[in-house]
Amino acid sequence: MSAVWNHFKLETEGCPTATCNICKLSVSRGGKDRAAFNTTNLIRHLKNKHPAQYSEFTAATQIKTWSQPTLEAMLKNKEKLPKDSDKAKNITAKIAEFIALDDQPLSVVSNVGFRRLMEHLEPRYELPSRSYFTDTALPSIHNKLRDHLLVMLSKVSAFGFTTDIWSSSVCPMSLISFTAQWIDSSFNLQRATLNAQHFRGSHTAEHVKQAIEEMLNSWGIEKERVHVIVRDNARNMKRAMEDLAVPSLGCVAHTLQLVVHEGLLSQRSVTDTMANARKIIGHFKHSPLAYSRLEDIQISLKMTVKRLQQDVHVRWNSSLYMLQSILEQKRALSIYTADHNLPATLTSSQWTLMENTAEVLVPLEELTREVSKETATAADVIPAISALRRVLSREQTTDQGVRTMKRTLLEAVETRFAEVEKETLYSIATLVDPRYKDRYFTKSDHLRFAKDSLIQEVMKMEENRVASKEPEAAEPVSKAPRQGAGSSLGSILDEILEERQPEAQSGHNVNLQGYLSEQTIPRKSNPLDYWKTHATQFPSLAAVATKFLCAPCTSVDSERLFSAVSNILDENRNRLSPDKLEMLIFLKKNMHFIWEP
């Protein structure tokens, strides 16, 4: 309808005249019948008699004209983008990335809501079918990414790998993981997920060996470039690496799990107390009414409303979190039990036992978190175990129960980590980490062996390194200020560092002597940043650091991978083929290598 009717009205629909709203004059609509009526006379009346209103009319007409697309534009909007156009291909690629990165089901492209969204964002884009994404778009990105990684990996001289085996709870499928870490030419730590391969048959050492060998071959990685493979402590995994003739280490986090279970959680008094705690927590977990009552008590006590935390058998630190959560709610639970029954009760001695157990486990939990960080390497193990030994050896309390717990845990640590300082993969990594160097070894013969091993590695590097002019001596590094410990384990690490000064070297390797005599860098610094700036000063040591600091100390990287698998393969998506599942995992974990804005 024309904007002129904002200023006129009709008495009846077929009336030949219209009444001006301003001056009430009747103005002819032109023509002899309804089909011939027009607005020319009405517009002329506004222009001649009411200039202000005429300006409003013309402005409204212009806005309407601008808002209406031209016929050419309308036709252009209705034209679909050619499928091979850059814009269409880019949109398709971004949808494929969205599926892989955000754990979306492949069926998302068939969902009504998603299709409506795409129609709104770009009406000219024709959304391909689900099968196109499955068979073409995603494999295309996968192949591009794999080719990119192949080029990157071909330039790497030493890798640290992790591997583990996982079985799905929603379908009969097992996967074997293979993740890689390496230090690039710019001294940056890189990490990639190479495989999450379907693992058929029994988990024997022979089958594991064959799978690892197959994955190495598929990436063109020779055994000589395998610095270490970190695995769990199961016999089949250890035997597989021995048969494959590659260096391997057990997962430190898994070893700590064994330490805690053997040294503490296996004790009858502790297991009985933990069983009662689980029953109490289970009561609130399975009864909404009981939980709401406990929540009301927490509110009345002005406490933060929190749920009690259940432990998970395979993660010992969850036992600590369970103890801490129930200890935190001790007062609320005592009020609850005054009016309501619980499936189990905790005696006064059991409350004390839980407090003591939680106190003793805190340093181990802190250690587990430290070695499970993505940045943790084999260099962190000897210092961490050295600090843990000292924490457990100290008798800071007169409580006999705590002292007994510490003693049994220390015995388990000494048993499980007896050879840690003799393992060259750990000891050399510790020496070439400028945060630690030679300050954390507990026995002189272990330190001597470690230095001899490092010298042998340096000599190998020097033999392989192209002869070049020796760099000038660098300015002595000033003593860096110590960072605050911020935790019990951290304070022990700093304490050991202050006690142990660098020892005089034999002099048969000036570079090593000069490096070890320098002050260590702050504990929270990145050791690779040091080697970026000191590679010309200590070239052979820098090459050794590149090799030994690429080694992870846990297989947590594989565990994180399987967490991602669980997000992709769930009860609603349990029919994915192993190949498509591996493709999606590979894309999700490695897409950043070819990330384009």
N, C-alpha and C positions, 0 to 999 in steps of 0.2 A: 504494500500500500504506500502511496506517495506521502511524503512528509507534509504536504500541503493540508492534509486532513487534520493536522494538529490545530488548524486555525479555522476550520469550517465544520458544520454539521448538517445532516440531512433530516428533514422532517419524516420522510418515508424513503424506502429503498429505491423506488423508481421515480422519485421527484426530480423534475428537470432543473430545479434550482437548488443552491446550497446557501445556508445562512452563515454570514461571517460572524465569528465569535467575538470580534472586537467592536465592529460598528453595527452589527445586526442587519446589515444590508443583504438582500437576496441577490445572488449572482448566478447567471445562467451557466449551466454545465456544458452548453454547446450541443449540437446534434438534435435530431428529431425523436430519437428513441434511445432506449437504454444501451443498445449496442454501440451507438455513436457518441455517447457521453464521454467527455474528457476533462482535463484539469487546466486547460490553457487559460480560460477566463479567470479561474480562481487565482492562478499564479500572478496574472496581470494585475488583478485587484490588489493583491498583497504588495506588489512592487510599486503601484501608483499611490495607494492609500495608506499603507502601513509599512514603511521602510525597515523599521526595527525587526518586525516579525518576518519580513522578507529575508533579512540577513540570517535569521535563525533557520528559515526554511532552506536556503542555499547551503548553509553549513551542514545541516543534517543530510542533505542530498549528497554532498561530497563525501561524507563519512561512509554513507551506504555504498556509494560507488567504489570507494577504495576497498571496502570490505568484501565486495563481490568479485570473485576471481574472473578473469577474462576467459573466454571460451578456449583460447589457446592453453591457458594455465590449467583449466579443468581437464582438457584432453591429456595434457602432459602428466597430471596427477594420476590419471587412470591408467597410464602406460606402466607396465611392470618393468622393473629393472632387468636387463639381460642377466642371465645367471652367470655369465662369464665376465661381467663388468667388475671393476675393482671394488666398487661400493658393495655390491652383492656378496662378493667373495670375502670381503673384510667382515661384513656382518655375520656371515656363516661361520667364519673362523672364531669370532668372538663368542658366538653361541656355543661352539664346541669347547672353547676354553671355560666358559661358564659351567658347562656340564662336568668337566673334569676337575676344575678347581674347587667347586662348591658341592661336590658329591651329589649332583643331581641325577635322578634316574634318566635313562635314555628316552623314556616315554614323555619327558617334560615337553618335548617339541610337539606332542600331540594334544597336550592339555589345553582346554578352552581358554583359561585365564592367560596362559602364556601367548597363545595365538592372538588373542585380543590385544595384549600389550604390544606385540610386534606390529600389528595392524595400525595401532595408534601412533607408534613411534616412526614408522616408515611404511605408509600404505603401499608404496610401489614395490616393496620387497616381498618376494614370494618365498615363504618358508619351506625349505626342503622337507622331505619325509624323514621319519625316524631312521629308516634303513640307510638313507644317505649319510646321516651323521655316524651311524654305526660302522658302515662299510667304506666310507670315503673321507668324510671331513676329519674325524678323529684319527684314523690311521695316517692321514696325510701329515697332521701335526706331529704324530708319534714318530714317523719316519724322519721328518725334518729335525726333530729334537735328538733322535738317536744318532743321526749323522753328525750333528753338531758335537755331541758328547764323544763320539768316536775320535774326532779330530783332537778334542781337548785331552782325552785320556792317552792318546798316542805320544803326547809330549811329556808325560809324567814318568819320573824315574822310580818312585816308590809310593806304594799305596798302603793304607791301613783299612782293613775291611771289617765288617761285622756280619754275622750270619746267625739265623735262628730258624726254628720250624714252628709253624702255627697251624692249628686245626680249627676249622670253623664249627660253631655251635648251631648254625642254621642250615648247613648242607654238608654232605660227605666230601669235604675237600680239605687238603693240607697244602700249605705253601711254604717254600723255603726262601728266605730273604737273602739279599746280598747288597750291602751298602758300602760305598767307598768314600774314603777321606784322603785328601792329598794337599800338599802345600804348593801353590803355583810359583811362577818365577818372580812374582812381586811379593812373596812371603804372605800370601793370604790363604787361610784355611778354606778349602773347598769341600763340598759334601754332595754326593749324588746317590740316588737309589737306582741301582743297576737292574735288579731283578726282584720280582715277587712271584717266583715260578711255581707252577703246579708240581707238587711232590707226590708221586704215586708210589704205592707199595709200602713195605715196612721201613721203619726209620733205622736201618742198620748202618754201620760205619761205611760199608761198601757203597750203599745207595747214596749216602751223604757225599762221599768222596766223588762219585760219578757226577752228581749234580753240581758241586763246586767246580770241578774240572770243566764241565760243559759250559758253565756261566763264564768262567775265565776265558775260555776259547772263543766264546761268542763276542767278547769285547776285545779280543786280540791282546790280552794281557798275559805275558809270560810269567812263569813262576818266579823268575829272578826279580821281577818288579813287585812281588808280594812281600811287603815288609812284615806284616803280621795280619792274621785273621783272629778277631775276638769272637769267642763262642761261649756257650754256657759250659758248665762243668760236667755235663753228662759224659759217660764213657764213650758212647758212640761218636759224639762230636770230637772228642779228643783223639780217638783212634783214627777217625777219618782224616784229620789234619796230619797226623803222623804218617799215614799211608800215602797221603798226597805229597808228603815231603815239603810242606810249607810251614813257616813259623806260626805258632798260635799261642794265645793267652786265654785263660778263663775270664769270664766277666766278673769284675771286682764287686759290682752290686750284688750279683748272685752269691759270691763268696761271703759277703757280709750277711746275706740272708741266712746262710748256713751257720755262720758264727753266732748270730742271735738265737737261732733255734737250738743249736747244740749247747750254747753257754748259758741260756736263760729260759727261753720259752718251753724247753723240754722238761724243766723241773716240775715235779708234781704239784707243789704248792702254787706255783705260778699258773700252770694249766688249769687247776681247779678254780682258781680265782677268775681267770679269763673266761672260763665256761659259764660261771655265774653272771659275769658282766654281759656276755652275749645273750643270755636268756632275758636279762632285764631290758636290754636294748631291743631285742626281738619283740618283747611285749608291746613296746611303744610303736615299733615299726609296723606291726600288723593290726593295731587297734587305733583307729582315728579318734575314738572317744578318749582313750587313755592319753593319747598325745595332746589332745585339746585341753585336758585337765592339767597336764604337766605344763603346757604353754601358759595357762591361766596363772599357775603358781609362779612361773618365771616372771610374768608381767607384774604380779603383786609384789614380788621381791625386787622389782626394778632391775631385773637382769636382762641381758640381751637374749631374745628368743632364739634358741638354737636347737636343732635336732641332735639326738645322740648318734654317734657315728659308729657304724658296724665295721669290723675289720674284714680283710680279705686274706685268705690263707696264704696265697702266693706272694704277698707283699708284707714283710714283717713290720715296716714302718706304719702300716695301717693299724697294727696292734697298739703302737704307741698313741696314735691319734684317737683310738677308741678309749684307751685309758685316760687320756687327757680330757676327752669330752665328758666321760662319766664322773671324773673327779671334779670338773668344773660345775657339774649339776648336783653335787653331793647334798647341798642344803635343800634344793628343790625336791630331790628324791626322798629325803627324810620326811618332808612335809607330806608328800604324796602317799608314802607308806603308812602314815598315821590313819588314813581313811580308806585306803585301797590296798588290795593284795597284789603282790608281784610273784612271778613264777620262781624266783630265787631271791635269796637275801645275801648281803655281804656283811661279814662279821667285822668287828673293829680291827682285828689283825689283818683281814683281807684288804680293808681300806688302806692300812699302813703299807701293806705289801704293794698295792697298786701305786701308791705315791713313790715308794722306793724304786720300783721297776721303771716308772716314767722318768724319774731323775737320772737313772743309770743309762737309759736308752737315748736320751737327748743328744749326747755327742755322736752316737752312732747314726742317728737320723740325720744330723747335720753333715756328717761325712758322706752318707749315701746321697744326699742332695748335691753335694759338691762334685762327687765323681760322676753323677748322672747328668750334669750340665752338658749342653751341646759343645761347649768349648773345652771340656775336660779331656786331658790326654794321659798317656802312660806316664808322663813326667810327674803327675799329681799323686801317684800311688805311694811311693816311698815316703814323701813328706807327710802324707795323710796318715799312714799306718804308724809312723814314728810318733806323731802327735797323739794318736789314739792310744798307743801303748802308755804314753806318759799320763794321759787323763785317767786311764783305768788303774795305773799304778799308785796314784796319789790317794792317800787316805784322809780326805778332807772332812770326814764325818765319823762320829763315834758309833753310829748305828751299825750294829753287827750284820743286819740283813743286807744293807747297801754294800758293805765291805765284802761280804760273801758273793754277792752278785757280780761285783767288779772283778773279783778274783776268778770266778768261773768264766766270765767273758774274756778276760785277759788270757786265760789258758787256751780258749778257743781261737783267739787271735793269733797267739804264738804258734798254734798247730797249723792253722789254715794259711798263714802268711809267713811261715818259717823261712821260705826261700826267696822272699820278695826282693831282698837286696842283692841276691846272687843272680837274678834274672837280668841279663844284659839289655833286654828290650825295655825294662824299667830303669835300670841303673844309668845307662847311657843317656836316655831321655831326660832323667833328672839332672845329670851333669850339664847337658846343653840347654837346659831351661835357665835363663838368667835370673829367675826368681829364686831358684833353689841351689843350683850348682852342687858343691860337695858338702853342704851344711847339714844335711838331714840323715846321713848314714850313721847307724848306731854302733857299727864295729869297724875297726881300722882295717882289718883284712878284707872286709867287703868293699870298703872305699878304695883300697889299693887295687883290688881286682877290677872294679868299675873303671878306674882311671887307665889301667893297662888296656882294658877293652876299648875305651874311647880312643886311646893313642893308636891302636891298631886300625880302628875305623878311619881316623884322621890320615894315617899313612896311606890307606887305600884311596881316600879321596885325593890326596896330593899326587899319587901316582897317576890318577885318571885326569886330574885337572891340567889344563894347558898351562905350560910355564909362562909366567908373566912377571912383570916388575913388582917387587915387594912394595906394598904401600908404606907410606911414612907412618911413623908411630903416632897414634892418636893422642889427643889430650887426655889426661887421666880423668876418669868419670868421678864427679863429686858424689858424696854420699847422699843418697836420696832419703827424704824424710819418710819415716815409717807411717803407714796408714793405720788408722785405728782398727783394732781386731774386730770389734763388733760382735764377737761370739766366743764361746769357750774354746772351741777347736782353733779358731783363728788366733786367739791369744797365745795358745800353746805353740803354734807354728812360729809366731813372731819371737816367742821366748827362746825357742831352740836356735833360731837364726842369730839372735844376739849373743848367745853363748858360744857359738862355734865360728871362729874366724878362719879365713883361708889358710891352708898349710903351705909351707914352702914346697915347691915342686923339684923334681930331680934335675930339671934343666934340659932334658933331651928333647923337649918340645916347647920352644919359646912361646908360640901362640897359645898353647894350652895353659902354660904358666901365667901368661899375661891376662888371659880371660878369667881364670879362676881367682886371681888375686884382686880383681875388680870387685867393688861393692855390688851386692845383688840389687836388682831393681825391686820396687814395691810389689808386694804379693798379688795385688789385684790388677797389675799391669798386664798387657798382652805381650807375651814373650816374643811373638813374631815381629812386633814393632821394633824390638831391640835389634833383631837380626836384619831388619831392613836397613838400619843405619850403621850396622857394624859388619856387614858382609864383606866389605873391602878390607877391613882391618883383620878379620879372622875368616878368610874365605873357605878354608877346609872345614873349620868348625861350623860355619854357616851351612855348608853342604850336608854335614852330619845332622844338624838340627832339622833341616828340611826333610830328611829321611825319618828321624826318630820321633819328631814331634807331630807327625801325621797320624800316629797310632792312637786310637781311642782306648779308653780303659774299661769301658763297659759295652755291652751289646744293646744299650738302651735305644740306639738309633733304629735297630730292627723292631724293638717293642713299639716305638712310636709309629713305625711303618704299619704294624699290624693293627694299631688303634685306628689308623686311617682306613685300613681294609674293612674293619668292623663298621665304619660309617657308610661304606659303599655296599658291602654285602650284608644285608640285614634280612629280617623275616619277610619283608615286602619285596626284596630283590635278591632272591636266593637261587635264581636260575641263570645267572650270568655265567658264560663259559669262562674257563680259566684264562684263556688268551685275552678275552675282552677285559676281564678283571685286572690282569697284569698291565694291560695298556692304560687303563684308567688310573691305576696307582702310579705308574711311571710318569704320566702326564702331570698328575697332581703334585708329585714330589719334586719334579725337575723343571717345570715350566719356566721358572725364573731364569734359566740359562738362555732362553731365547725370547725373553720378555720384550715386547714392543709396546710403546705407549699408544 
